[in-house]
């Protein structure tokens, strides 16, 4: 059995697309810009809120860095108030995490969403489950850079080869490969199997996490 399982959050542990889409659409409506469907937002996800806004908001790239940072903050403030309105764990996730805990596995989260949001969501929906919950911070490395995960594993004296990185998209598989982790793709997320090329294993239900050894 592997000694550590590190999870992406959006599209892997939680179906959060509704609250994410609602928060970005809120920003767009305030500016008289066209909104997008939840299915469209699934294609905008994975590399942090800056990339999501760039894909959703006409003219984002023409703004200065201060204006872009203000928009990212505006999103974070709105989503912090609404990130648990519709977001729920995927079926089977809670039970699989509980079983991994029983087995003494270290569990962590590494997401590209703003860290304050990741900690609020994971802390509320999975109380006392994760040893760490890391997310996007201004100036800090994001996926597919594995450095922050490697630092946490080193603290726990766990080698990269004894860890699994679990996610629904290409940035997750790349993070696993870059860090020397076992790469586990999930088919139920936002991206689909075509984004999971290179995964060591693709699973269709959370219970299959318990079969990885």
N, C-alpha and C positions, 0 to 999 in steps of 0.2 A: 504493500500500500504506500502510495506517495505520502510525504510528510506535510505538504502544504498545497492548498488550492487557492489560487488568486483569481478573482472574478472581475470581469467587466460588469457594469451595472445596467445601463440602459440597453434593453433588447436581450439581456442575458439573465439577470436576476429579476428585473422588473419590466413590465410593459408600461412605459412612461411617455409614449409618443403623444398621448392626448394632452397632457399637461405641458409638455414641451411645445407642441404645436400651438396651443392656446396662448402661451406666453409670447411666442414670436409673432403670432397674428395680432396680439394686443398692440405690440410696438408698430406693426405695419398699419393697423387701422388708425392709430393716433396720427400717422403721417399721411393718411389718404392713399396708401399703397395697396396693391392687390394682395390678398391673403392666399394661403396654400392649404391643400388638403393634408390629412394625416398621412396618407400614403406617400405624398410628395415629401413630407418631412422625413420619412424613413430613409430616403435617398440623400438627405442633407446631413445625416448624423454620422458621428464616429470620430471626428477630429476636433472637437471642442466647439463652444458656442460661437467663436469668431468665424469659423468656417460655415457653420449653419446660417449665421446672419449673412455672410457673403453670398451664399447660394440663394437665400430667400429674399434679400432686400436689394432692389435695384439701386445702384449708386454707392453701395457700401465701400467699394474699393477706391472711390474717388475722395472719400473722407480722410481727414487727417487722423493720426494715431490717437490724439486726445478725444476726438469725436467718436472714433470706433470704440475706444475704451469706455466712453460714457454709455454707448449703446449696449455693450456687454454688461455693464453694471446695471443698466435699466432692466435688461432681461433677468439678471440674477435677483434683483430686488422683487420683481413681479413674480418670478417662479418660486422664490422662497415662500411667498404667501400662498401659492397654489400648487406646489409640487406634489402634494398628497391628496389633491381633490379626486383624481381619477387613477393615479398610479397604484398598481398592485403587483405583488409577486406573481410570476408565472406559476401555473398549476404544477405541483410537485416539488417546487424549489425549497419551500420551508422544511418539508420532511427530509429531503436529501441533505440539506445543511445540518439538520439536527443529528442525522446519523453520522455524518462526517465528524461532527463535534464529539459524539460518543466515542469515536475511534481515536480521538486525541489528535486530529489533524489541525494544523494551523490554518485559519481561514482569513483571507484578506480581500480588499476591494481596491482596484486601481482603475479609475474612470477618467475620461477626458472632460467630463462635465465639471463645472466649478466645484471646488472641494466643499464649500459650505453647503451646497445643494446635495452632493453625494453623501455627506455625513448626516444631513437631516433625514434624507430618504432612507438610507440603509440603517441608520440608528433607530428610526421609528418602525420600519417594517421587519427588521431583523435584530431585535434588541439583544445585546450581549452575545452576539454571534461572532463578530469579526475582531481580530486582533488589531487591525488597522484599516482605515478607510481613507484612501488618498485620491485626490482629484486634481483638476486643473487649478493652478496658481499662477499668477502673473510672474513670468520670469523663471518658472520651474519647468523641467523637462516633462513632456507629455508622451503618451504612446505614439509611436512604437519604441521610444527610448525606455529600456528596462531598468535604468539605474536606480530609481527609487525603490522598486520591488527588490532588487538585489541587495540593497542596503538593509531592508527589513528582514530578508531571509538570513543575512549575515548575523544580525542581532540574535536571531533564533538558532544560529548554528545549523542551518539547513542549506544543503548544497542546491544549486540550480537544477541539477538532474533529478532531485527528489521533489520538485515542485511542478504543479500543473497550472497553466494559464488558460482560463476558460472565457470564451467570448463569441460574439455573433458576427464579427466582421474582420476585414483584412488587417486593420491596425492591431487587433488582438493576436492574430496569428503571427504577424511580424514582431510583436513584442515578445511572444514566446520564443520565436526563433532567435531573435537578437539576444535574449537572456539565457538561452540554453535550457528552457523549460519544455515540458511536454505540452504540445499545443492541442487543446481540445476545442473544437468548434461546436456551436449549438445551432440546430436547424430551425428552432422556433423563433429566432430573433427578427430584427428589422431587415437584415441584408440578404438572407438566402444562401444556399449552398455555393453559389457561384463566387461568393466573397470569401470562401473558406479554403481555397486552394493552399496546399501545403500543410494542412492540419494533420497531426498524427492520428487523430480520431475525430469523427463527427458523430454527435449523439442526437437522438430524437426526443429524449425524455430525461428529466433530471435524475431519475433513479439510475441511469447508466453511468453517472459519475462514480457510483459506488463500485463499479466493475473495473475501474482504472487502477492498476497496481504497478 
